[in-house]
Structures are given as C-alpha cells and as structure tokens.
Amino acid sequence: MCDFASNINVYIGQAIRRERRKNNMSMNELAAKIGISQQQMSRYELGTVKITVVFLLQLSVIFNIPAAHFLEEDFFLHIDKLDNFIIYSMNK
C-alpha cells in the first residue's frame, strides 16, 4: 500500500475511534455490531488495514451519521496529495 493510501486509512481510523468514543461504545461493542472481531476493529482504528466504502456505510448506519463524516475535518486539506498520487499512478 502506498504512503498516501496508508495515511488515509490512519486518518479514517482515527475518525472512527473518535466517533466510537463520542458514542461511549467499547471497541468490543462496535465490533459485535459489525460482526467482526475486536482485533479486526483495532486494525481498522489503527489504519493498518484498508477501510472500504462498505465498512464506512456500516458505521454510518450504526452511528446514524453520513459516511462522509469520517472524511471531514482536515482531510480535504490533503487533497493536493491525492492529485499528486493520481498523477503519479497514471504515469507508472
């Protein structure tokens, strides 16, 4: 996984953790609602695995928020890095 994609997963994982804590939910509780292990939930929150759109949609239903919520705050300040990554990928 490239550095930029890894950073996105870390960023979204941190947003997931913030939302879980804001809702006073343990990692085990959230993992059970999704149907995954606590260890896998930890990997998502740490950003060590790819976070899929389907996973974000599951979270949005559980927390009753838009999936885009996990991409807010400082995320779009890094959009220039995404542009550079796309250009780099196309020129490989």
Number of C-alpha atoms within 10 A of each C-alpha: 9 7 9 14 15 16 14 18 22 21 18 24 24 17 18 21 19 14 17 19 12 10 10 10 13 13 18 15 14 18 17 13 11 14 10 12 15 16 12 14 22 17 17 22 23 17 21 16 17 17 19 11 11 10 13 18 16 15 21 16 11 13 15 10 13 13 18 11 14 20 14 12 9 9 12 11 9 11 11 10 12 14 11 12 16 11 11 10 9 8 7 5
